Amino acid sequence: MEKIAICGGTIPGLGQKNVLIDHGNVVDLIADSENLSDDWIRMDAANKLVIPGGIDPHVHLQLPTEAGPSSDDFLSGSKAALAGGTTALIDFVTPSRGQLLSEAYANRLNEASRAVVPVNFHMGVTWWDETVPGQMRWCVEEAGIKSFKVYLAYGSTIGITMQQLRGVMVEAARLQAVVAVHAEDGTVIDRLRDEIVASGCHSPLGHCLSRPVETEVAAVAEVIQLVRETGCAVYFVHISTAPAAWLIGQAKTEGLPVMAETCIQYLVLNDEVYRRPFNLSAPCVISPPLRSRDHVAGLWKALAEGVFDVVSTDHCPFNLKGQKDKGINDFRLIPNGAGGIEYRLSLLWSFGVVNRLIDPGLWIRLVSSNPAKIFGLTGQGEIRRGGRADLVIWNTHSERIISAENQFQCCDTNIYEGIRIEGGAEVVFLQGKRVFDSNTGLI
């Protein structure tokens, strides 16, 4: 394996350091590289940042739906991740009702075998009986799974009730595991969806109207109360509204074991898109939906104040043709999800760091260090002696326009189409091996 010296780059928080990589690990951080022997391959990172590889803890690759699987499989999705500076992913095992968790896990591992980056999993709990606590123990003690995912929406397929959630949280607390919660009041949403269609609204705007702010806020409040009662550590996924962020901030102030993510789309886009033609609005049918500009501003404020631990993507794209267009006459048939795995770091840099809403240190914590700590990815998310050499040379001066025509992710649309971004991954290392170069593409 090559011995590589990344020379002249700046590590946020540590200053200018030369990073020495050998046998897949960072073996030293030194100030002077002049005395290195000739067997070190030098890579110039002058005027660039050297950062830990991104970790996206919320992606859905090859997700099965009635409209077909999400358009990125584990191969294309993981390549797109590398192109964006992300070197590790956490996807989901979603058992069908009554399916053994171990069986669902084995199937998902097989699907993920084509990925070119490490993939870990959250285990979904989609049903509940007296056998599930024992299955959860198997997940933690035998499979090494450290987190469980529950849905308070989608009650007819994979969602669970608040009483069932209590059972999950009690067992997870015993196991010292994290419960990731999709917090939307599914009962209200299902009723509103039908009422809106009955009123004559069939377009993607109906999707937005059927999931009002209150459905997220009410669910978050109920889950926080369960945290008080059970002591279970909870990680709220894809928070989209300012009031829900406020509740989470208050829970943290109270000292509760509560963590949260928002997604890059809720920081960059807003709900005005749902009033556009179908071909532009349908790709943005995601759950929760995009919110108003006031909520976007509120999320940025919460981000800067430390309410959010992570910015993820909830990456789950579907093609417009043949998938999203199944709901052209009924928004309820549009598969929910959009892509972003390739652009998360650049979008957060462009809209956050460049606009001075966050600093480079917080940027790194949100996209790498914090997810590594929360989900126990040892040796990742930081640059230190003995740590994994999952690294990115980050060019702060690069510029490009996002377009579906030249993306690595596999989808016929891109919800960020036409947005200009600054900053990008120039070279990506995975366990010390160069796996991406922006000049030559994937290696």
N, C-alpha and C positions, 0 to 999 in steps of 0.2 A: 504494500500500500504506500502511496506517495506521502512524503513528509512535506507539508505545505506551511509556508510562512505568509500570513496575510499582513502586509506591511503598510504602515502609514495611516491606517484607518482610525476613526474615533469611535470609541464605545461609549454611548451615553451613560453618564454617571461615573465612568472610569477614566475618561480622557483618551488621549492618543496612545494606543498600544499596538504592538505587533503580536499577532495571535499565532501561536505555533500549534500545528495539528499533526498528530501521529497516531496511527492505529485507531482511527475513528474518534479520538478524544482530543480535547484541548489540553496540551501538556504544559504550556506556559504562556504567560502574558508578560512581555518584556518591553522595555523602553527603547532599546538599541538593538538593531538587527545587523549591524555591520560585521559582527564577529561570527555570524552563522556560517557553518561549513557549507560546502558546495552541494551536499546531498539534499539541501532544502530547496524546494521549488518556491520561488518568491512570487507573490501576487500583489500587484500595486493597488492599494485601496486609499491612496492619498485623496483628500477632499471628499471622502465618502464615509458613511457610517458602517460599522460592523455590528450586527444585531443578532440575537438568538432567533432561530427560525420560528415563524408563526405557528400557533397551535389553534386550530378551529374546533371548539368542543361541541359544535352543533351543525351537523351536516346530515343530509339524507340522500345517499348515493344509491342508485338502483332500487328506489323505493317502489314497491308494488302498489298499484292503484287500479281502479276500474278503467281508467283511461290509458293503461299501460304503465310501465315503470318510468320513474323520473329519467330524464334524457341523458344524464351523466351516469355512467356505470363507474365502478371503482377504478378502472384504468383511466378513463378520460378525466374523471373528477380529480383524481390524485395528481395527474399531470398538470391540470389547471391550477391546483393548489401550489405546486412547486413553482410554476411560472409567476405566481403572485407572492412568493416568499414564505409560503406555509409548508412546514415540514412534518406536521403530524395532525391527524384528524381523530375526532371521536364521533362515531356514527351511532346508530340505534338498532337494537334487536327489538322487533315488535311482534310478539307472539300473537297468534290468533286466539280467540276465546277458547279456553280450555287446553290449549297447547302447552306441553311441558316447556319450561323456560330453557332447559338444557338442550332440548331438540331444536328450538328456534335459534339458539346460540350457535349450534353446530352448523345449521344451514347458512347462517349469516357469515360465519367464519369462512365457509367455502366460497361464498360470493365475493368476499373481500380479498381473496387470495391474489387477485390480479393488481391490486393497488401497488403503486411505486413509492408510497410513503407509509410509515407505520399507522395502523388504524386500531384504535381501541373502541370499546362499546359501552353505552349505557344500556341497561336491561329494562325493557318496557314491562310494566305490570298492567295488563289489560283485563284481568279478571281476578276474582278473589274467592278462595274457599280455605278450608283448614290446612290444605297441603302447601299453599303458597309460601308461608313463612319458612318452611323447610327448604323449598326451592330457592328462596332468596339467600338462605345461608349457604347453599351449594354455590350460588353465583359468587359470593364473596370469598368463601374459604377454598373452593376448588378451582373456579375459573378466574379468580382475581379481579372480578368486576367490582368497582368501587362506588357505583352510582346506579340509581333506578329512575326510570322516567314514567310519569303518569300524565294522563290527559283528563282535564275536566270538561273538555268539549268532545264532540264525536261520540256521544253516548250510545248510539246504536251499533257501533263497531268496536272501538278500542278504548273509549272513555270509561272512567269509573266514577262512583259517587263519592261524596265527602266522607261518608261513613267508611267506605272501603279505603279511601285515602288515609284515614286515621289508622287503620290496620297496617297499611304499608309503612307509615311513618313510625309507628311503635316498633315494628320489627327492624326497620332501617336504623333507628336509634340504638337498638341492642347491638346491631352489627357495626356501628360507627360508620355507616354508609350515608351518602348524600342522596336526597330525593330531588330530582329535577321535575319541576311542575309547569305544565302548560296551563296557565291560569286564565280561563275564560268560562263564563257561566253558560254551559252548553244547552241547558234547558231553555233559557231565554233566547239564545241564538236560534235554536231549531224553530221555536215559535215565530220569531221575527222573519226568518227566511221564508216560511210558508205564507205569512201574512203579506210580505212585500211582493211576492210573485202573484198572489191573488189580487193585489191592488193594481197589477198591470206592469210592474217594473221587472224586467227580465235581464237587464244589462248588468255589467260589472259594478255599476253604482249600487245596485241592490246588495251586493256582497258587503260593501262598505257600510251601508245603512243597517244591515242585519247584525253587525258586530259593534254596537256603539261603545263608547268609552266605558260606560258603567259596567258592561259585562266583564271587562278585565279588572276594574277596580274592585268590584264586589268579590270576585274570586280571590284576588290577592289578599284582601282583608280577611276572608275566611281561612285561608291557608296560614296566614300569620298567627291567627288565633290557635290553630292546631299546633304550630311550632311552640307557642307558649305552654300548651298542655302536654306535649310529648317530648320536648327537648330535641326533636329531630332537626338535623341540619338540612336546610332547603335551599335549592338553587332555582330561582325563577328564570324561565327561558323567555326570550323574545319580548321583553317588556316594551310596550309601544306608546304608553300614555304618561303624561306628567303627574297626574294624581296617584297612579300606581307607584311611580318612582318615589313620590313623597312618602307614601306608606312604608315602602321598603327602607327609605332613609330613617324614618322614625323607629322602625323595628331594629335597625342597626344601632341607633342611639340607645335604645332600650337594652342592648346587649344580647339580643336574640341571635342564634346561629343562622342568619339569613344572608344569602348571596344572590346576585342577580346579573343578568346580561341584558343588553339591548343589542339590536342587530344594525348593521351598517345602513340598511335600507331605511330604517326609521330616523336616521340622522341626516340623510341626504335627500330623500324624496318625500312628497306629501300627497294628500288625498285628492288634489286637483286632477290627477291623472285619471280618476274614475269617471270624469265627465268627458273624456276624449273618446274617439272612435274605438270600436271593439279591438282592432289590431294593436292599439296602443294601451288600452286599459286592461285587457284580459291578461297579458303577461304579469301585471301587478296585482292579480288576485292572489293574495297571500293571507295567512292567518297568524296573528291578528292583521287587519288591513293597515295600510298607510294612514297616517293621521294628519291633522291640520298643521299649518305652520307654527301655531302656538305650542303645540305638543312637541314639534321638532326642537324649538328653542328651549322648551322645558327639559327635554332629554339631554341636550348639550349642557345645560346648567347642572343637572344631576350628575352627569359624567364628570365634569370638572370638580364637583364637590365630593367625589368618591362614593356616590351611591352605587354606581355600577362597577362590578369587578371585571367584566369581560365585554368586549364587542365581538360578536360572532356573525354568522351569515344566515343560519337556517337554510343553507344551500339545498335547494330542491327544485331544479328547473324542469319545465315541461315545454315541449314544442308548441308553437301556436297552431301549426298545421297538423291535424290529426290527433291533438290532445286538448289544448285549451279551446279550440273551436268546437269541441263537442258541446260546449255550453253557450253557443252563440244565441240561442233562444231561451236559455234558462241558466242564470249564473250559478245555480246550485250544482250544475254538472261540470263546471270548470274546475279542473284539478288545482288545488291550492299549492303554490310554491313558485319560487324564482331562484335564479342563480346569483352568485356573488363571490364564490370561493377564490376566484382569480384576482379580485380587485379590492378585497377587504383592507389590506394594509395600505394600498395607495390611496383609496378613498378616505380612510381615516387620517392619513397624513395630510392629504390635500385640504380637506374640509376642517380638520382639527388643528394640526400642528402649524400648517402654513397660515391659517387664519388666527393663530395664537389663542385658540380656545383650550388647547391642552399642550403640554410640553412633550418633548421626545421621550422622556422617562416614563410618563404616564402612558403614552402611546404603546411602548414596549410592554408595560405591565398588562394593558388591556388585551393585547393580541397574542401574548406569549407567556409571560411570567406567571400571571394570575391563574390562567387555566391549568398550567402545569402544577401549581401548588394545590388548587382546589381538587383536581382529579388525580393527584398522586403520580404524575409522570416524572419519575425520578431522573435527575440529570439533564432535564430539558428546561427550556424557558429562561435560561441565564447563561452567561459566558463566564466560566470559572475554570481553574485548574482541575482536571479530572472529570469535567463535565463532557457530555456528548458534543461532538463537533457538528451540530445541526445549526448552521450559521448562514447569514445572508450578508453579502456586500450590498449596501443600500445606497443607490445614487439619488441624492436629494434634488439633483438638477434635471433629471430626465423628465420629459413631458410626452404625453400622447393623448389621443382621443379614443375613448372606449367605443368599440364597434363589434357587432356580432360577426362581421366579415373576417376579423383577424384574431378572434379569441381562441383559447385552448379549450375552454369548457364547451360542452356539446349541446347546443340549443340554437334554434333558428331565430331567436330574438335575444335582446339584452335589455334589461330594465334601466340600465345606465347609458344607453345608446346616446352618443354625442357629447357626453360629459368629458371635459378636459381634466386630466389628473396630472399631478406633479409627484415625483418620487416613484422609484420602482426597484425591484430586485434585479441587480445586475448579474450577480453570481450567487448560486445557492449550493450549499454543501449539506449532504446528508451523511452523518457519521463519517465525516472527513472526506467523502467522495464528492467531486463536483458533478452535480446532477442537472444543473440548469445554468445557461449563459444567455443573457438577453441578446447578445450579438449573433449567436449561432443556434439558439433554441435549446430544446432538451437534449441532453447528452446520452 
